[in-house]
């Protein structure tokens, strides 16, 4: 299932995520720190959604209270809640 998410409080403007059988198939980030987010996108492909959430949830960027990795975790939490 593919879904989009509009992150809050970060430079990224949109996440396009594909999940199948609770595994992340792809993650495309629009906006933000291009190289870092391409790296994160590659690292999470094949990862279990719950593992990705536990690894990235709560990561802070410069005292903002969130970060792109944290927002990815929030997107995945939202996806899980909508598909429970």
For each residue, the residues with C-beta under 8 A, 3 or more apart:
1: 18 19 20 79 83
2: 16 17 18
3: 16 17 19 75 79 82
4: 14 15 16 17
5: 14 15 17 71 74 75 78 79
6: 13 14
7: 10 12 13 14 15 68 71 72 74 75
8: 66 71
9: 64 65 66 71
10: 7 32 61 64 66 67 68 71
11: 31 32 33 68
12: 7 15 29 30 31 32 37 68 71
13: 6 7 30 31 32
14: 4 5 6 7 29 30 31
15: 4 5 7 12 27 28 29 30 71 72 75
16: 2 3 4 26 27 28 29 30
17: 2 3 4 5 24 26 27 28 72 75 76 79
18: 1 2 24 25 26 27
19: 1 3 22 23 24 25 49 76 79
20: 1 23 25
21:
22: 19 48 49 50
23: 19 20 46 47 48 49
24: 17 18 19 27 44 45 46 47 48 49 52 76
25: 18 19 20 45
26: 16 17 18 41 45
27: 15 16 17 18 24 40 41 44 45 72
28: 15 16 17 41
29: 12 14 15 16 32 37 38 40 41 68
30: 12 13 14 15 16
31: 11 12 13 14
32: 10 11 12 13 29 36 37 68
33: 11 36 37 68
34: 37 38
35: 38 39
36: 32 33 39 40 68
37: 12 29 32 33 34 40 41 68
38: 29 34 35 41 42
39: 35 36 42 43
40: 27 29 36 37 43 44 68 69 72
41: 26 27 28 29 37 38 44 45
42: 38 39 45
43: 39 40 47
44: 24 27 40 41 47 52 72
45: 24 25 26 27 41 42
46: 23 24
47: 23 24 43 44 51 52
48: 22 23 24 51 52
49: 19 22 23 24 52 53 76 79 80
50: 22 53 54
51: 47 48 54 55
52: 24 44 47 48 49 55 56 72 73 76
53: 49 50 56 57 73 76 77 80
54: 50 51 57
55: 51 52 69 73
56: 52 53 59 69 70 72 73
57: 53 54 70 73 74 77
58: 70 73
59: 56 67 69 70 73
60: 63 64 65 66 67 70
61: 10 64 66 67 68 70
62:
63: 60
64: 9 10 60 61 67
65: 9 60
66: 8 9 10 60 61 70 71 74
67: 10 59 60 61 64 70 71
68: 7 10 11 12 29 32 33 36 37 40 61 71 72
69: 40 55 56 59 72 73
70: 56 57 58 59 60 61 66 67 73 74
71: 5 7 8 9 10 12 15 66 67 68 74 75
72: 7 15 17 27 40 44 52 56 68 69 75 76
73: 52 53 55 56 57 58 59 69 70 76 77
74: 5 7 57 66 70 71 77 78
75: 3 5 7 15 17 71 72 78 79
76: 17 19 24 49 52 53 72 73 79 80
77: 53 57 73 74 80 81
78: 5 74 75 81 82
79: 1 3 5 17 19 49 75 76 82 83
80: 49 53 76 77 83 84
81: 77 78 84
82: 3 78 79
83: 1 79 80
84: 80 81
